[in-house]
Amino acid sequence: MTYKATIDILHREELLDPQGKTVGNNLKNIDILGVSDVRIGKHVIMTLDAASADEAEQKVEKACKDLLANVIMETYKYSIAAI
């Protein structure tokens, strides 16, 4: 069966996000006011084959832990749907 995983990876809340800080500081330059925080991360969409939803989840979890996210500095969350 084929599955689609949607993965979001962000810097941990307690760590500085320099790219988000820069964007947040410059929003006022384009007349966007009242924004108190901006966090920028990665959005990954993965299509994979697996025998079951559990197997698909195991593959996505391994990809996140071992390749996609630096688990020391980043958090991730994902959703998986059969397609």
C-alpha positions as CSV (number, residue, x, y, z in Angstrom):
1,M,0.0,0.0,0.0
2,T,1.2,3.6,-0.6
3,Y,1.2,6.2,2.1
4,K,1.9,9.9,2.2
5,A,3.7,11.3,5.2
6,T,3.7,15.0,6.0
7,I,6.5,16.0,8.3
8,D,7.1,19.4,10.1
9,I,10.6,20.0,11.6
10,L,11.3,23.1,13.8
11,H,14.0,24.3,16.1
12,R,13.3,23.5,19.7
13,E,11.4,26.3,21.4
14,E,14.2,26.9,23.9
15,L,16.8,27.5,21.1
16,L,17.2,30.7,19.1
17,D,15.8,30.6,15.5
18,P,18.0,33.2,13.7
19,Q,16.1,33.0,10.4
20,G,12.7,33.3,12.2
21,K,14.1,36.2,14.3
22,T,15.3,38.0,11.1
23,V,11.9,37.6,9.4
24,G,10.1,38.7,12.5
25,N,12.2,41.8,12.9
26,N,11.6,42.8,9.2
27,L,7.9,42.3,9.0
28,K,7.4,45.9,10.2
29,N,9.2,47.0,7.0
30,I,6.3,45.7,4.9
31,D,3.7,47.1,7.2
32,I,2.9,43.8,9.1
33,L,2.6,44.8,12.7
34,G,1.7,42.9,15.9
35,V,3.7,39.7,15.2
36,S,5.5,38.6,18.4
37,D,7.3,35.5,17.2
38,V,8.2,33.8,13.9
39,R,9.6,30.2,13.8
40,I,10.9,28.8,10.5
41,G,11.5,25.1,9.8
42,K,11.3,22.4,7.2
43,H,8.2,20.8,5.7
44,V,8.7,17.4,4.1
45,I,6.3,15.4,2.1
46,M,7.2,11.7,1.6
47,T,5.4,9.1,-0.4
48,L,6.3,5.6,0.6
49,D,5.3,2.0,0.2
50,A,4.6,-0.2,3.2
51,A,2.7,-3.3,4.1
52,S,0.8,-1.5,6.9
53,A,0.2,1.8,8.5
54,D,2.5,0.6,11.4
55,E,5.3,-0.2,9.0
56,A,4.9,3.2,7.3
57,E,5.1,4.9,10.7
58,Q,8.2,3.0,11.6
59,K,9.9,4.1,8.3
60,V,8.9,7.8,8.8
61,E,10.0,7.7,12.4
62,K,13.4,6.3,11.4
63,A,13.8,8.8,8.6
64,C,13.1,11.7,11.0
65,K,15.4,10.4,13.8
66,D,18.3,9.3,11.6
67,L,18.3,11.7,8.7
68,L,15.7,14.5,8.5
69,A,15.9,16.1,12.0
70,N,18.8,16.9,14.3
71,V,17.0,15.7,17.4
72,I,19.4,17.6,19.7
73,M,18.3,20.9,18.2
74,E,15.0,20.2,16.4
75,T,11.6,18.6,17.1
76,Y,9.4,17.0,14.5
77,K,5.8,15.8,14.1
78,Y,4.2,14.0,11.3
79,S,0.9,12.6,10.0
80,I,0.6,9.6,7.7
81,A,-2.3,8.8,5.4
82,A,-3.0,6.0,2.9
83,I,-3.3,7.2,-0.7
